[in-house]
Amino acid sequence: MRLSSVLISLLAFVLSTPAIGQDGKSIAQVPVYKVGEQWSFRNEFKLPQRSPSNWIERVERASDKEVWILRTAGGGQRTWRLMDALTGGLKNEFGFDANSANQLGLMRREISPEAAIAQFPLEVGKSYPVFQKWVAPQGNSGTSDLKAKVAAFEKIKFDSGEIDAFKIELTGWWNSGGGNGKMEISVWYAPGIKQFVLYEHKDFNRGFLDNHYVTSVVQFKPAP
């Protein structure tokens, strides 16, 4: 896997490190977000091949119960992501409406706690189920039924240095429109930047790989 295109701001490497449990294992607790924290992402489509896409996510509101993150994609399209501050999981996604009092548009999807890819606290050896319901851009709906395992705590090498990350491996099946196939996901969660620093997704159809993309954090800016 090519990692040389992934650049992490040097500020990321001086942030907090995971806690150490009684057995000496590294543990990632629920992240505490701060207003002004910002991540820049790059998504590379391996199959089918398309031009890469980029977007920025910034924490706009944060309390002890919920966190609102504004995602701004290329072309200026904006989406709200509502995070549960107690679990660290994504709860809902909404459109952006500049004309509403709170800039909130229509809800795009509602997400249950068991849909979270990272279910805190994280430590090597932990396993848990992940069940997701989703809607494709074309309007088709479906589900993915996965089993996750925290496989390793390791350093990811980048052009600008290294960052500690928990590697989570997920395997299972997707189902949509009467079809189904195998799904494989590998993610690296970096507590130092409170984000999946690398996310690789593969879908198989009739035994053949037909969807493959890699999403990476290319820059992190801490709160001012």
VEXBA-797875 format. One line per 3 residues: number of its first residue (from 1); for each residue x, y, z of N, C-alpha, C, O. Coordinates in pm, whole numbers, plus 50000, padded with zeros to 5 digits. Example, Ala and Ser with C-alpha at 12.3 -4.5 7.8 and 13.67 -1.06 7.14 Angstrom:
BEGIN
1> 51319/49431/50780/51230/49550/50780/51320/49670/50780/51424/49668/50846 ~ 51285/49775/50708/51367/49894/50714/51290/50003/50787/51341/50114/50804 $
//
This chain:
BEGIN
1> 50085/49882/50000/50000/50000/50000/50089/50124/50000/50182/50132/50080 ~ 50063/50219/49912/50146/50338/49903/50100/50440/50005/49984/50482/50004 ~ 50193/50482/50094/50158/50579/50197/50228/50713/50176/50203/50808/50250 $
4> 50314/50720/50076/50395/50841/50060/50312/50963/50029/50359/51075/50050 ~ 50189/50947/49978/50106/51062/49945/50034/51119/50065/49970/51224/50055 ~ 50044/51050/50181/49972/51094/50300/50065/51180/50385/50169/51132/50430 $
7> 50028/51304/50408/50110/51397/50485/50034/51438/50610/49918/51480/50602 ~ 50097/51428/50724/50036/51469/50849/50109/51592/50901/50232/51595/50906 ~ 50034/51692/50939/50095/51812/50996/50184/51775/51113/50148/51691/51195 $
10> 50301/51838/51122/50395/51805/51229/50334/51831/51366/50379/51773/51466 ~ 50233/51917/51372/50169/51942/51500/50101/51818/51554/50080/51806/51675 ~ 50065/51727/51466/49993/51607/51509/50078/51520/51600/50023/51445/51681 $
13> 50208/51527/51587/50293/51432/51655/50331/51474/51797/50401/51401/51867 ~ 50283/51593/51839/50311/51635/51976/50184/51634/52059/50184/51685/52172 ~ 50075/51578/52007/49950/51572/52079/49949/51453/52174/50045/51377/52182 $
16> 49840/51439/52247/49831/51338/52352/49847/51198/52295/49806/51170/52183 ~ 49906/51111/52375/49924/50971/52338/49819/50887/52409/49759/50934/52505 ~ 49796/50762/52365/49696/50678/52430/49730/50651/52575/49847/50656/52615 $
19> 49627/50622/52656/49647/50585/52795/49704/50443/52799/49692/50368/52703 ~ 49764/50408/52910/49819/50274/52930/49737/50204/53038/49723/50256/53149 ~ 49681/50087/53005/49601/50011/53098/49686/49939/53201/49809/49944/53196 $
22> 49619/49872/53296/49689/49802/53403/49776/49688/53350/49875/49651/53412 ~ 49738/49632/53236/49816/49523/53178/49926/49573/53086/49993/49493/53020 ~ 49944/49705/53081/50050/49762/52999/50011/49788/52855/50094/49836/52778 $
25> 49887/49758/52818/49843/49779/52680/49802/49925/52658/49750/49991/52748 ~ 49827/49973/52537/49781/50106/52500/49630/50104/52479/49576/50009/52421 ~ 49563/50207/52525/49418/50216/52516/49379/50353/52461/49430/50455/52506 $
28> 49290/50355/52363/49237/50481/52309/49097/50501/52367/49007/50422/52343 ~ 49081/50610/52443/48953/50643/52500/48872/50728/52402/48922/50767/52296 ~ 48746/50755/52437/48660/50838/52353/48728/50973/52331/48769/51037/52428 $
31> 48741/51019/52207/48808/51146/52182/48727/51264/52236/48604/51262/52235 ~ 48797/51366/52282/48735/51490/52326/48769/51597/52222/48884/51641/52212 ~ 48669/51638/52145/48692/51733/52037/48686/51877/52088/48620/51907/52187 $
34> 48757/51965/52018/48759/52106/52052/48719/52189/51930/48756/52156/51817 ~ 48644/52295/51953/48603/52383/51845/48727/52439/51775/48818/52489/51840 ~ 48729/52431/51644/48841/52482/51566/48934/52374/51515/49014/52401/51425 $
37> 48926/52252/51568/49008/52143/51514/48965/52114/51371/48846/52116/51340 ~ 49062/52087/51284/49031/52071/51142/49118/51964/51078/49238/51955/51103 ~ 49054/51882/50993/49123/51776/50920/49100/51795/50770/48989/51828/50728 $
40> 49203/51773/50692/49190/51773/50547/49204/51630/50498/49296/51559/50539 ~ 49113/51586/50410/49109/51448/50363/49131/51440/50213/49104/51534/50138 ~ 49181/51325/50171/49193/51294/50028/49141/51152/50007/49178/51060/50079 $
43> 49055/51136/49908/48999/51004/49876/49047/50963/49736/49025/51035/49638 ~ 49112/50848/49729/49162/50797/49601/49081/50675/49560/49071/50578/49635 ~ 49024/50680/49441/48944/50570/49389/49035/50477/49308/49088/50515/49203 $
46> 49051/50355/49358/49133/50257/49290/49053/50180/49185/49101/50153/49075 ~ 48927/50146/49221/48840/50071/49132/48694/50099/49170/48655/50075/49284 ~ 48612/50150/49076/48652/50199/48944/48737/50325/48956/48722/50403/49050 $
49> 48826/50343/48860/48918/50456/48867/48846/50586/48833/48779/50598/48731 ~ 48863/50682/48924/48808/50816/48904/48907/50916/48960/49004/50879/49026 ~ 48883/51042/48933/48970/51146/48988/48955/51149/49140/48845/51127/49191 $
52> 49062/51176/49212/49053/51181/49358/48966/51298/49403/48948/51395/49330 ~ 48913/51287/49522/48831/51393/49580/48893/51439/49711/48967/51365/49775 ~ 48862/51561/49749/48917/51619/49871/48808/51692/49948/48713/51745/49890 $
55> 48823/51694/50081/48730/51771/50161/48795/51808/50294/48900/51755/50330 ~ 48731/51899/50366/48779/51946/50496/48668/51926/50598/48551/51949/50568 ~ 48704/51883/50718/48609/51873/50828/48660/51960/50943/48778/51953/50980 $
58> 48569/52042/51000/48606/52134/51108/48503/52127/51219/48383/52127/51194 ~ 48550/52120/51344/48461/52120/51459/48408/52261/51480/48484/52354/51505 ~ 48275/52275/51468/48211/52406/51481/48143/52425/51617/48137/52537/51668 $
61> 48091/52315/51674/48024/52322/51804/48062/52196/51882/48076/52088/51825 ~ 48080/52211/52012/48117/52096/52094/48068/52115/52237/48083/52222/52296 ~ 48009/52009/52292/47966/52008/52432/47999/51872/52490/48061/51788/52424 $
64> 47957/51848/52615/47985/51719/52676/47891/51610/52626/47905/51494/52665 ~ 47794/51645/52540/47700/51548/52487/47711/51528/52337/47694/51416/52288 ~ 47739/51634/52262/47743/51621/52117/47844/51715/52054/47880/51817/52111 $
67> 47888/51676/51935/47988/51753/51860/47936/51770/51718/47894/51673/51655 ~ 47940/51893/51668/47896/51922/51531/48018/51953/51445/48092/52048/51472 ~ 48036/51872/51341/48149/51888/51250/48096/51925/51111/48008/51857/51058 $
70> 48150/52031/51054/48107/52076/50921/48204/52024/50817/48323/52053/50821 ~ 48152/51945/50722/48233/51893/50613/48212/51980/50489/48098/52002/50446 ~ 48321/52028/50431/48315/52110/50310/48392/52039/50200/48514/52023/50208 $
73> 48320/51996/50097/48381/51922/49986/48416/52016/49872/48383/52135/49876 ~ 48483/51960/49770/48514/52038/49652/48388/52094/49589/48286/52026/49584 ~ 48395/52218/49541/48277/52282/49485/48193/52353/49591/48093/52416/49558 $
76> 48235/52343/49718/48166/52414/49824/48048/52342/49887/47979/52399/49971 ~ 48024/52216/49847/47913/52142/49907/47943/52114/50053/48052/52067/50088 ~ 47843/52144/50141/47866/52131/50284/47765/52035/50348/47648/52028/50308 $
79> 47814/51963/50449/47733/51865/50520/47768/51871/50669/47885/51884/50706 ~ 47665/51862/50753/47686/51854/50897/47698/51709/50940/47623/51624/50893 ~ 47793/51681/51029/47809/51548/51088/47795/51562/51239/47872/51634/51302 $
82> 47695/51495/51297/47670/51502/51439/47734/51382/51509/47698/51268/51481 ~ 47828/51409/51599/47900/51306/51672/47847/51297/51815/47814/51399/51876 ~ 47839/51176/51868/47802/51153/52006/47927/51170/52092/48021/51090/52081 $
85> 47930/51272/52178/48049/51298/52258/48073/51190/52363/48185/51176/52412 ~ 47971/51114/52399/47984/51011/52501/48047/50882/52447/48118/50812/52519 ~ 48020/50852/52318/48072/50728/52258/48176/50753/52150/48251/50663/52114 $
88> 48181/50875/52096/48271/50906/51986/48220/50861/51851/48291/50874/51751 ~ 48097/50808/51845/48041/50759/51719/47960/50863/51645/47909/50958/51703 ~ 47949/50844/51513/47868/50931/51428/47721/50896/51447/47683/50780/51436 $
91> 47636/50998/51476/47494/50975/51501/47407/51008/51379/47320/50929/51342 ~ 47431/51124/51318/47347/51168/51207/47428/51250/51109/47536/51301/51142 ~ 47375/51262/50988/47429/51354/50889/47315/51441/50837/47205/51391/50811 $
94> 47341/51570/50821/47241/51664/50774/47299/51748/50661/47420/51768/50654 ~ 47213/51796/50575/47255/51892/50475/47280/52027/50540/47240/52049/50655 ~ 47346/52117/50469/47372/52252/50518/47271/52347/50456/47252/52347/50334 $
97> 47208/52427/50539/47108/52523/50491/47141/52660/50549/47117/52686/50667 ~ 47196/52747/50467/47238/52879/50513/47120/52965/50556/47138/53062/50629 ~ 47000/52930/50511/46883/53013/50541/46812/52975/50671/46725/53048/50717 $
100> 46849/52861/50730/46786/52820/50856/46858/52885/50974/46973/52928/50962 ~ 46790/52890/51087/46845/52959/51204/46975/52896/51251/47067/52967/51292 ~ 46984/52765/51244/47105/52695/51289/47185/52635/51174/47275/52554/51197 $
103> 47154/52674/51052/47222/52628/50929/47200/52479/50903/47273/52419/50825 ~ 47101/52421/50968/47077/52277/50956/46973/52249/50847/46865/52308/50847 ~ 47008/52159/50755/46917/52118/50650/46853/51984/50682/46844/51945/50798 $
106> 46808/51914/50579/46740/51787/50596/46837/51678/50644/46954/51677/50606 ~ 46787/51587/50727/46869/51475/50773/46891/51379/50658/46797/51342/50588 ~ 47015/51339/50638/47050/51249/50528/47054/51103/50572/47020/51014/50494 $
109> 47094/51078/50695/47091/50942/50746/47105/50943/50898/47170/51031/50955 ~ 47045/50845/50960/47055/50829/51105/47134/50701/51131/47112/50599/51067 ~ 47225/50709/51226/47320/50600/51246/47311/50550/51390/47311/50629/51484 $
112> 47303/50418/51406/47293/50359/51539/47432/50336/51597/47530/50332/51523 ~ 47442/50321/51732/47575/50303/51795/47652/50182/51743/47775/50186/51735 ~ 47581/50074/51706/47651/49955/51659/47707/49971/51518/47770/49879/51465 $
115> 47684/50088/51457/47740/50114/51325/47881/50171/51331/47948/50181/51228 ~ 47926/50209/51450/48056/50274/51462/48170/50177/51432/48173/50067/51487 ~ 48262/50218/51347/48378/50136/51313/48475/50130/51431/48536/50026/51457 $
118> 48490/50242/51500/48573/50245/51621/48480/50252/51742/48411/50352/51761 ~ 48477/50147/51821/48392/50143/51940/48484/50146/52062/48549/50047/52096 ~ 48487/50262/52127/48582/50289/52235/48538/50223/52366/48419/50198/52388 $
121> 48638/50196/52454/48783/50215/52436/48841/50111/52341/48793/49998/52333 ~ 48947/50152/52270/49015/50061/52177/49141/50006/52242/49218/50080/52304 ~ 49161/49877/52227/49287/49815/52265/49307/49690/52181/49210/49628/52136 $
124> 49430/49652/52160/49462/49538/52075/49395/49412/52129/49402/49383/52249 ~ 49330/49338/52039/49262/49215/52076/49112/49231/52091/49040/49131/52092 ~ 49062/49353/52103/48919/49375/52120/48845/49341/51991/48891/49376/51883 $
127> 48730/49274/52003/48644/49241/51889/48503/49289/51917/48461/49292/52032 ~ 48429/49325/51811/48291/49372/51827/48220/49370/51691/48286/49377/51587 ~ 48086/49360/51691/48012/49362/51565/47988/49504/51517/47977/49597/51598 $
130> 47980/49521/51386/47949/49650/51325/47838/49626/51222/47858/49554/51125 ~ 47721/49687/51245/47610/49672/51152/47567/49809/51104/47534/49896/51185 ~ 47569/49830/50973/47540/49961/50915/47425/49954/50815/47408/49856/50743 $
133> 47346/50062/50814/47246/50083/50709/47287/50209/50633/47324/50309/50694 ~ 47280/50204/50501/47328/50317/50424/47242/50340/50300/47164/50255/50259 ~ 47259/50459/50243/47190/50495/50119/47296/50541/50019/47372/50633/50048 $
136> 47299/50478/49904/47396/50513/49800/47354/50644/49732/47237/50682/49740 ~ 47448/50713/49666/47415/50838/49598/47301/50823/49497/47227/50919/49473 ~ 47286/50705/49437/47180/50683/49339/47044/50658/49404/46943/50646/49335 $
139> 47042/50652/49539/46916/50631/49609/46894/50488/49654/46799/50462/49728 ~ 46980/50394/49613/46966/50256/49658/47008/50244/49804/47102/50309/49849 ~ 46937/50160/49878/46971/50140/50019/47029/50001/50039/47013/49913/49953 $
142> 47095/49981/50150/47153/49850/50178/47207/49843/50319/47193/49937/50397 ~ 47269/49732/50349/47328/49711/50481/47466/49648/50466/47499/49589/50363 ~ 47545/49661/50571/47671/49588/50581/47680/49528/50721/47657/49597/50820 $
145> 47712/49400/50726/47718/49325/50852/47862/49277/50869/47907/49188/50797 ~ 47934/49337/50965/48078/49316/50975/48119/49274/51115/48047/49296/51213 ~ 48236/49212/51124/48300/49183/51251/48433/49258/51253/48512/49248/51159 $
148> 48454/49332/51360/48575/49414/51372/48668/49357/51478/48624/49303/51579 ~ 48797/49371/51451/48898/49331/51550/49011/49432/51549/49063/49468/51443 ~ 49049/49478/51667/49164/49567/51679/49288/49479/51670/49323/49408/51765 $
151> 49355/49485/51557/49461/49389/51525/49599/49430/51574/49682/49344/51604 ~ 49625/49560/51583/49761/49603/51619/49761/49748/51663/49670/49824/51632 ~ 49865/49783/51737/49895/49923/51768/50034/49947/51714/50132/49891/51764 $
154> 50044/50031/51612/50169/50042/51539/50194/50183/51491/50104/50267/51492 ~ 50315/50207/51450/50352/50337/51395/50332/50334/51244/50377/50242/51175 ~ 50264/50436/51194/50246/50452/51049/50349/50553/51002/50355/50665/51053 $
157> 50430/50515/50904/50534/50605/50853/50476/50692/50743/50407/50645/50653 ~ 50506/50821/50753/50464/50918/50653/50585/51000/50610/50692/50992/50671 ~ 50567/51078/50505/50676/51161/50457/50725/51257/50565/50844/51291/50569 $
160> 50635/51302/50652/50672/51402/50751/50697/51343/50889/50715/51417/50985 ~ 50698/51209/50901/50724/51149/51030/50643/51025/51054/50606/50954/50960 ~ 50613/50998/51182/50536/50880/51220/50426/50920/51317/50434/51022/51385 $
163> 50321/50838/51321/50214/50860/51416/50165/50724/51464/50156/50630/51385 ~ 50133/50713/51593/50082/50588/51649/49935/50571/51612/49857/50666/51616 ~ 49899/50448/51575/49761/50423/51533/49720/50280/51567/49801/50188/51565 $
166> 49592/50264/51598/49532/50133/51616/49481/50083/51481/49402/50150/51416 ~ 49526/49965/51441/49478/49906/51317/49354/49821/51347/49359/49729/51429 ~ 49244/49852/51279/49119/49778/51296/49087/49709/51165/49081/49774/51060 $
169> 49065/49579/51169/49031/49501/51051/48884/49459/51060/48840/49406/51163 ~ 48810/49482/50952/48668/49446/50948/48642/49359/50827/48688/49389/50717 ~ 48569/49252/50847/48530/49163/50737/48384/49125/50753/48333/49116/50865 $
172> 48317/49104/50642/48176/49065/50647/48113/49075/50510/48177/49047/50409 ~ 47984/49114/50507/47907/49113/50384/47825/49240/50367/47776/49297/50465 ~ 47811/49282/50243/47718/49389/50210/47597/49328/50140/47607/49225/50073 $
175> 47482/49393/50156/47358/49351/50091/47287/49474/50037/47269/49572/50109 ~ 47247/49469/49909/47180/49583/49848/47105/49539/49723/47163/49474/49635 ~ 46977/49575/49714/46899/49548/49594/46895/49403/49555/46890/49371/49436 $
178> 46896/49313/49652/46893/49171/49620/47029/49110/49596/47041/48988/49588 ~ 47131/49193/49583/47267/49143/49564/47344/49145/49695/47303/49210/49791 ~ 47454/49074/49697/47537/49075/49816/47679/49033/49779/47702/48978/49671 $
181> 47770/49059/49866/47909/49023/49841/47994/49046/49964/47948/49100/50064 ~ 48117/49006/49955/48211/49020/50066/48257/49165/50077/48266/49236/49978 ~ 48287/49207/50199/48338/49341/50225/48459/49331/50316/48457/49256/50414 $
184> 48563/49405/50285/48684/49410/50368/48722/49555/50391/48730/49634/50297 ~ 48747/49591/50516/48787/49727/50551/48905/49720/50647/48904/49641/50742 ~ 49004/49802/50622/49116/49818/50715/49128/49966/50746/49135/50050/50656 $
187> 49131/49999/50876/49143/50139/50915/49251/50153/51020/49279/50059/51095 ~ 49312/50270/51025/49411/50303/51127/49362/50427/51200/49357/50536/51144 ~ 49325/50409/51328/49277/50521/51408/49393/50577/51489/49458/50505/51565 $
190> 49418/50707/51472/49529/50773/51541/49475/50861/51654/49417/50966/51626 ~ 49491/50820/51780/49440/50901/51891/49498/51042/51894/49431/51136/51939 ~ 49621/51058/51846/49685/51189/51849/49615/51295/51768/49627/51414/51797 $
193> 49539/51252/51664/49464/51349/51584/49314/51319/51587/49237/51382/51515 ~ 49273/51221/51671/49131/51188/51692/49061/51153/51562/48948/51195/51539 ~ 49127/51077/51477/49072/51053/51344/49128/50924/51284/49234/50876/51323 $
196> 49052/50868/51186/49105/50758/51105/49208/50818/51010/49172/50884/50912 ~ 49334/50794/51038/49438/50853/50954/49443/50785/50818/49488/50845/50720 ~ 49398/50660/50812/49396/50585/50686/49279/50489/50688/49253/50424/50789 $
199> 49208/50479/50576/49087/50397/50566/49086/50333/50428/49079/50402/50326 ~ 49093/50200/50424/49091/50129/50295/48969/50038/50289/48946/49958/50380 ~ 48890/50052/50183/48761/49983/50169/48759/49902/50039/48795/49952/49932 $
202> 48715/49773/50052/48703/49687/49935/48568/49616/49937/48529/49559/50039 ~ 48497/49619/49825/48374/49543/49806/48395/49441/49694/48461/49470/49594 ~ 48339/49323/49713/48348/49218/49612/48207/49183/49564/48112/49183/49642 $
205> 48196/49155/49435/48069/49117/49374/48091/48991/49292/48170/48991/49197 ~ 48021/48883/49328/48037/48753/49260/48182/48707/49263/48231/48646/49167 ~ 48248/48736/49373/48385/48690/49392/48493/48780/49336/48611/48752/49353 $
208> 48453/48889/49268/48551/48979/49206/48548/49115/49273/48441/49165/49310 ~ 48665/49175/49289/48675/49309/49346/48614/49409/49249/48655/49417/49134 ~ 48514/49487/49296/48453/49586/49206/48442/49724/49269/48389/49816/49206 $
211> 48490/49741/49391/48491/49873/49453/48608/49879/49550/48617/49798/49641 ~ 48697/49975/49530/48818/49985/49612/48859/50131/49620/48888/50194/49518 ~ 48861/50184/49743/48907/50322/49759/48985/50335/49889/48971/50255/49981 $
214> 49068/50440/49895/49152/50467/50012/49134/50613/50050/49154/50703/49968 ~ 49097/50636/50175/49080/50771/50227/49189/50798/50331/49215/50713/50417 ~ 49250/50913/50325/49359/50944/50418/49349/51089/50465/49299/51176/50394 $
217> 49398/51112/50586/49413/51247/50637/49544/51304/50582/49650/51244/50597 ~ 49536/51419/50519/49657/51480/50462/49707/51597/50546/49821/51642/50529 ~ 49622/51646/50637/49668/51753/50725/49575/51763/50846/49454/51744/50834 $
220> 49632/51794/50960/49554/51819/51080/49595/51952/51140/49714/51982/51153 ~ 49495/52032/51176/49521/52160/51242/49451/52159/51377/49328/52148/51382 ~ 49526/52170/51487/49461/52174/51619/49383/52302/51638/49395/52395/51558 $
223> 49303/52308/51743/49224/52427/51771/49318/52545/51800/49424/52526/51859 ~ 49279/52665/51759/49363/52783/51786/49385/52804/51935/49454/52899/51974 $
//
